[in-house]
């Protein structure tokens, strides 16, 4: 079984901007910046033949390269936040790419998540902090409302394998798909 996902890798100028923003936020627990990526489809644990079938379908995906940037900050979890993120600027092409990849994964027999696609880069995951820390975190996120990264051209996506370790998840590239 291989734990896998499809994602966009991020170019160095975007990674630098994310590292600075992550440093400025009072996050209870930060994501390792070495693992920053934008998940397109989480595939979960899959047998090799199913992942191979999905890979074959992913190679057929056709979308023109497109510009993208990160333009917002937010929290998941409502009044009890459990994750901080940087979101993308609106992009119909990104949404179309994600929908095609999800359809291909399902066609290969992979049950994907049913929640709506919210493109983001996770800056931190944590148990809900106490109210005073939550308030401080919400204020810092609001203060970062002008956060933006340089625009880049998305011209490929990656199939990653996720390795669980005591230090957190580590990712290795299984395949690259050029647009």
N, C-alpha and C positions, 0 to 999 in steps of 0.2 A: 504494500500500500504506500502511496506517495501523497503527502499533503501538499497541495499546490494551489496557485492562484495566478491570475493574469493581472499585470500592472504596467503602468507607465513609469519608467525610471525618470529621475529628475536631473537636469543639467546642473553643473557646478554653481552658476550664479543663483539659481533658485535654491539649491541646498544651502548656500551661504546665507541667503535672506531668511530661510527657515530656522537655521541655527541661531541667528541673532534674535529672531522673534521668540523662539523657544526659551532662550536665556533670559529675556526680559519678562516672561510670564512667571508668576508665582505658582508653578505647577507642583502638586504634591509628589508626582512621580513622572519623570520625562521618558519619552521614547528615545532609544538610542538613535542619534542622527544618522548613523551609518545604515540604518534600515529604512530611512524615509523613502516612500514611494506612493503612487496613487493607484489604489486597487481598482480594477475594472470589474473582475468577477472572481469571487472566492469559490474554488472548486472542491475544497475539503479533501478528505482521504479518499483516494481513488486507486483501484487496481491498475497495474500498468497497461493492460489491453484497453481499458476504457480511456485512460489518459492518452494513449496512442491514437485512438479513434478521434478524440477531441482535437489533438494536435493536427491530424490530417484535415479536419474541418477549419481549424484556425488559419491554416496556410492559405485557404481560399478566400479569406476575408479581404474585401477591397474597399478602402476608404482613402481619399486623397490626404496627404499630409496637411496639417492644420495648425494654426497658432493657438497657444493656450497660455494662461498666466494664472497665478493664485491671487485672489483679491479680497479675501475675508477671513475672519477668525470666528470661532464659535465653540460651543460646548454641547456635548450630547449628554442627556440625562435629566433635562428639565431642572426642577428645583434641587435635585440631588445629582449634580454633574459627576460623570465618571470618565469623561474623555474630553480633551481639547483638540481642536483641529484647525487647519487652514483650508479654506474652500477655493474652488476654481471660479474664475469669471465664467459667466454663462457661455456655453458652447454647444450648439446643436450637433456639430460634427462629433464631439466627444460623446454625447448621448447616443448618437446613431452607432458609433463604433461599439460602445458598451452593449447596446441592444443586440447587435449582430453577434458579438462574442457570447453573450448569454444564450442566445438562440442556438448557436453552434454547440455550446456545452450541453444544453438540454437535448439536442439532437443526438449527441454521443451517449446519452443515458445518465448525465450528471444532474442531480437535483440541486439547483442553485437556490440562493436565498430569495425569498419572495418580497422582501422590503424594497421600497423605491430606491433607486440609485442616487446617492448623494456624494458626488465626487469631492474627495478631501484627502489631505495628508494628516495622519494622526501625529500630534505633537506630544501627547501624554495620555496615559491610562492610569486610573487610580480609583480607590474606593471613595465614595462620596465624602468630601471633607466636612468638618464641623461648620456650622452656619457662618461664623466669622471669617473662616478661610474661604468659604464659598463666596461670600460677599466680596472679599478682596480679589478673588479670581475673576468674578463677573465684571468687576470694575476694570481690571487689567485687560480683559478681552474687549470691553467697550472702548477703552482708550486706544486699543490697537485697531480700531475700525478702519483706519486708513492704510492698513497693511496691504502691500502689493508686491509682487515679484516681477522681475523682467519677463517679458513674453518670450516664449521659445516655440519652435516648430516641432510638433509631435510627428515623428516620421517612422516610429516603430513602437511595438509593445513587446513585453517579455512574459514568458511562462516561467514562473519561479517555483522552486520547491522550498517549503518551509521546514526548517529543522528546529525542534523545540530543545532548548538547553536550559540549564539552571540560570544562566545570565539573560535569558529571554530568547526570542525567536531569531534565527539566522536564516538568510535566504541565499540560495544558489540558483543561477540561471540554468534552465533546462533547454529553452529554445527562444530565439529572437525572430520576430515577424516584422518585416519591413512593410510599410504602407505604400 
